Amino acid sequence: MVERDYYLAEAENLKPQLVAWRRQLHQYPELSFEEKETAALVAGVLEQLGLKVRTGIGGTGIIGILHGAKEGPAVALRADMDALPLQEATGAEYASRCPGRMHACGHDAHMAIVLGAATLLATHRRELPGPVVFLFQPGEELPPGGARLLIEAGALADPPVKAVFGLHVTSALPAGTVGVRSGAAMASADNFTIRIKGRTSHGAAPHLGADAIVAAAQAILALQSIVARRIDPVQPAVLTIGTINGGEKENIVAGEVTMTGTTRALNQVTRQQLEKDMREILAGVAAASGTEIELDYLLGYPPLINDARLTELFRRVAGELLGPGKVFELAAPSMGAEDFARYAEKVPAVYFNLGAAIPGEPPYPWHHPRFNINEDCLPIGSALLSWLAFKALADF
């Protein structure tokens, strides 16, 4: 049987390769559902390791299957592949060579870590008590996301997956540590577009028109009352208007306004109530203002719920591997969102944060043009995911 300390040492020996993969991916980022070269690199590594590889899922998604000593239920490890439309400002020697594109959310690290886990597990495949499925998905940054496409392609069904693990590097924790919480870990994320159609008139004769801008102002203020007065105050929720566009000229009553925004919630009941209340309020504003109001509501990612039993397994395994004081309980869920939640809807899952802070540098957040990671986290992440796969398979 593979010993824990030996496993950590193997992962550390793999660090030069992990860094090389991560930097290669970082220099050539690709946007959501355009990850062709990224997918080719990933598929090539998995094929060299002797895995059964499916490519082209949802355009660029990849499923790799490693068969162990026994057949039966599988554990899945997930990585996201897409970058962001952002100009990098890290100044790193391995900075993005693609203007206006950057791995500012750590997906380059996630891929390298999961490739490392695949390498370690393939080395010990004869000792694996079951199969391991590696999910490399496109489009995490672009709702409704790529996870649904892998699921529709049977990623969790053949072989049957009984547990899924995913991670996110973070500059909020030091390398060598992890953070996790049971239950609601991240929020749902739904987007909406509101179109207000009024009637133009001369600005000096507003009574002859129906002002879409005034209706928009009324709608914005009324919508804010949903979280303040309609949602249970102990249930977190967010309703944000992010853009507003309308009007033609300073002396013309606006005939049309378009607004876009997002809603967030930590459970399905609150999530559904947000849409319901928005429709009721907008119907009232339309009637009061003499305008027509359309609401296009795009369901994005559901709330991400970490399975309680699997989270306890994670805490125990991470504590064994990393040592005392290295596993932090996240005090509160994030109102950010992740389409890893789609896997968690189907099977028990755990999504955790992997410490990646660079000593002496500001903790730039995700999606910042100076976001970067401490590459010491790479072998730690690979060792942890691999050890989790072993332990979870043995636990079935």
Buried (B, 14 or more C-beta within 10 A) or exposed (E): EBEBEEBBEBBBEBBEBBBEBBBBBBBBBBBBBBBEBBBEBBBEBBEEBEBEBBBEBBBBBBBBBBBBEEEEBBBBBBBBBBBBEBEBBBEEEBBBEBEEBBBBBBBBBBBBBBBBBBBBBBBBBEEBBBBBBBBBBBBBBBBBBBBBBBBEBEBBEBBEBBBBBBBBBBBBBBBBBBBBBBBBBBBBBBBBBBBBBBBBBEBEEEEEBBBBBBBBBBBBEBBBEBBEEBBEEEEBBBBEBEEBEBBEEEEEBBBBBBBBBBBBBBBEEBBBBBBEBBEEBBEBBBEEBEBBBEBEBEBBBBBBBBBEEBBEBBBEBBBEBBEEEBBBEBEEBBBBBBBBBBBBBBBBBBBBBBBBBBEEEEEBBBEBBBBBBBBBBBBBBBBBBBBBBBBBBEBE
